[in-house]
Amino acid sequence: MRSAEEIGLLREKDGRITGRVSSGLIHEAKARTGIESDTDLIAFALANIALEDNFGEVFRALEGTVDPDLDLEF
């Protein structure tokens, strides 16, 4: 959330989102995050998606690109 705040994603609360989801999903998400407010939980989830670094995708894309002459010390 700090990163989202720093780049300005949390400045204005001018959007609205509604939907129906499982109460069990909400309960587990709140339990795992420690977040109590539905609004804060939604903001946290959206920030995680917005700030995703795509590590897995990038890692897979780099497969086989390490120079075979690179000394890995083993």
Secondary structure as a PSIPRED ss2 file (coil, helix, strand):
# PSIPRED VFORMAT (PSIPRED V4.0)

   1 M C   1.000  0.000  0.000
   2 R H   0.000  1.000  0.000
   3 S H   0.000  1.000  0.000
   4 A H   0.000  1.000  0.000
   5 E H   0.000  1.000  0.000
   6 E H   0.000  1.000  0.000
   7 I C   1.000  0.000  0.000
   8 G C   1.000  0.000  0.000
   9 L C   1.000  0.000  0.000
  10 L C   1.000  0.000  0.000
  11 R C   1.000  0.000  0.000
  12 E C   1.000  0.000  0.000
  13 K C   1.000  0.000  0.000
  14 D C   1.000  0.000  0.000
  15 G C   1.000  0.000  0.000
  16 R C   1.000  0.000  0.000
  17 I C   1.000  0.000  0.000
  18 T C   1.000  0.000  0.000
  19 G C   1.000  0.000  0.000
  20 R C   1.000  0.000  0.000
  21 V C   1.000  0.000  0.000
  22 S C   1.000  0.000  0.000
  23 S H   0.000  1.000  0.000
  24 G H   0.000  1.000  0.000
  25 L H   0.000  1.000  0.000
  26 I H   0.000  1.000  0.000
  27 H H   0.000  1.000  0.000
  28 E H   0.000  1.000  0.000
  29 A H   0.000  1.000  0.000
  30 K H   0.000  1.000  0.000
  31 A H   0.000  1.000  0.000
  32 R H   0.000  1.000  0.000
  33 T H   0.000  1.000  0.000
  34 G C   1.000  0.000  0.000
  35 I C   1.000  0.000  0.000
  36 E C   1.000  0.000  0.000
  37 S C   1.000  0.000  0.000
  38 D H   0.000  1.000  0.000
  39 T H   0.000  1.000  0.000
  40 D H   0.000  1.000  0.000
  41 L H   0.000  1.000  0.000
  42 I H   0.000  1.000  0.000
  43 A H   0.000  1.000  0.000
  44 F H   0.000  1.000  0.000
  45 A H   0.000  1.000  0.000
  46 L H   0.000  1.000  0.000
  47 A H   0.000  1.000  0.000
  48 N H   0.000  1.000  0.000
  49 I H   0.000  1.000  0.000
  50 A H   0.000  1.000  0.000
  51 L C   1.000  0.000  0.000
  52 E C   1.000  0.000  0.000
  53 D C   1.000  0.000  0.000
  54 N C   1.000  0.000  0.000
  55 F H   0.000  1.000  0.000
  56 G H   0.000  1.000  0.000
  57 E H   0.000  1.000  0.000
  58 V H   0.000  1.000  0.000
  59 F H   0.000  1.000  0.000
  60 R H   0.000  1.000  0.000
  61 A H   0.000  1.000  0.000
  62 L C   1.000  0.000  0.000
  63 E C   1.000  0.000  0.000
  64 G C   1.000  0.000  0.000
  65 T C   1.000  0.000  0.000
  66 V C   1.000  0.000  0.000
  67 D C   1.000  0.000  0.000
  68 P C   1.000  0.000  0.000
  69 D C   1.000  0.000  0.000
  70 L C   1.000  0.000  0.000
  71 D C   1.000  0.000  0.000
  72 L C   1.000  0.000  0.000
  73 E C   1.000  0.000  0.000
  74 F C   1.000  0.000  0.000
